Amino acid sequence: MPEPIRVLHFADIHIGMENYGKTDPNTGLSTRVTDFLRRMDEMIDYAREHEVDLVIFAGDAFKTRSPNPTYQREFAHRIRDLSRLAPVVLLVGNHDLPPTLLKASSIEIYQTLDVPNVRVANEFEVFTVETRNGPVVIGTAPYPVRSRLLEDDSVAGMTIAQIDALLQDQLTRILEEMAAQADQYDAPRLLTGHFTVSGAIVGSERSIMLGRDIAVLLSSVADPRWDYVALGHVHKHQNLTHGRQAVPPVVYSGSMERIDFGEEGDPKGFCWVELGRQDTNWQFVQLENARPFVTLKADLRQSTNPTETVLKLIKKHRLTGAVVRLIVDLLPETEITFNEVVIKEELRRAGVYQMAAVRKQIEQPTRARLGGNPEGLTAPELLDRYLLSKEIGADRRADLLDAAQVIFEKLQAGE
């Protein structure tokens, strides 16, 4: 019985995410950028300890398509470390694509310099990679770019929906051809792709999406001619073929750090695969040090001492190192006695890493909520009033206000 090929599968590093971070005076980097880099370091330590044979990065190295040189350097250090352990395949995701077709992608430099043991996968193709435990057949499916897959003449006069359907048909055909090509080999086979598969549960990646998304049919990738399908693009870890027989695991490794509160409850980590022809086992390796995001909620409308109620709530949670937001429901009468300064001081003593927001939702009669003179209101207050007028639920309203706060802060800073 041949030894299984030990594969590291990870994706969606997004180096450059700085949400809820502060500048580290020692490095000049945002502490949130450091979070992402440390998760990579922990993953590399695991790969080294478990003697990895093959590394699959399923796309999206940076937050933007034009990352600054410091972020490129930090990513390069870690790719060098991985390449010293085993062959590395870097798949091009939507955040890795160049801003225009004639420019280079953010990871193309590894191909240009012909970096040993590193292959940049920017085409739909099938090839073999030699590992210490034998060859692996790899199919690569980078993020589908319409202009590369469809001729301009073929979409003339079509609606967006018709173009999307045509692109999906083209992707289905390409993936079928790749599976047929892989089927010519006796070696273990792995398909890696960066796109949304129908049925996947999506999350915060929607808030940082670059370009319009096309869903690939699950049947196009859940093909028994593959032994494992390593996906990137969706940040929530999941196995789309869980419990199904005679099909390969179709797995999103998910991202290794939380971006915002949309990923609050999601475990973060990478996948460790023992790949064999029609005999593959895998596991999700959770990174326990991923930055926790915690939402504290309290209905204080009937509370006689709203400040004390929140202080007791804080003591019930382990908040050391967490990004925290507090959402409280108040009446005008209880809002008067709510001491936000005391609450923030208690959160500081609890070891909170960053206080994202204290969101006070004050219940008022409808006319008072929606009417009145808007002059003198802040931008967040105006947005809140607008969302109330649209009857947006409290939880959704809080999420939208948090997301908008980042934009307001950048505008205020002149960015």
C-alpha angles and dihedrals in degrees: 000000000000120000114260116250110246109225129188111209120188138146149170102047093161095190106198099050104136102171111148093358136130132208116272105222091208097056105016088231127121110262088232090058086053089053091059093046092050091053088055090050091051090050092050090051089054092048091050094048093049095044101242117214100191135016122209118189106189098202147279108084097170139031093238135034090239105046120185119256094253092059090046090052094050092049091047092054090057096044087052090053091050093046089057088059102044144331112301126211115197112198118204112241129188092267090051095055119106117253089244132021094250094055128083123257119246092255100038091099090079089060094043092053092042090230109204116256093006125107124184111213109206098145137063100254146129123231141151128249123199116226131179088262097046140282126323124201109223128193116195124203111178122194106301111248112195095215090056096047103038130050114235090233092056094059099041110133094006125132120240090254091053092048091050091051091049091049091050090052090050092050091049090053093048093049091049090052091049092051090050090051092049089050090069090073131074093209125098112281131216129183119200123191141170111213143083115281118207111262095028117135105235128202142168094344085086090068092058098035117146111203132353117306128233120199118226116214114253090227089062093063103025089080120145089221085077123065097202134006114210111199136188135180100068111083098207114087111236144146109227094196097046111154095008122124130220094020129094124252107271101201138180106202088201125213122304097227134038116253100193144331091296086076095042097122099032120111112231129214144087140276128260113201131193098201123202135153104276088341111084128152125184142172139196112240109207119213104221093193095063109129110268120229115202131187117201115198129187133174102214099166093110098029117123090202109026095175093055091046091056092045089057090048091053091052091056093062134067102231104163109138093359132135102231136193124186121209117188132179112216142171119224088254095052093041089066092062096042108110108204094179092060091047093052091048091053091050089052090053089049089063098250111177096208133359102220098186147328103221114195114194106194115196113223136162112282095250092050091047097051105027134057133079113312092202112114095024118126122239093257090049091050091049091048090052090050093050090049090053088055090051093240111175120254097250094047091044090054092051092050093047091050091051091047092050090067089055093046091052092050091049090050090051090051095246 
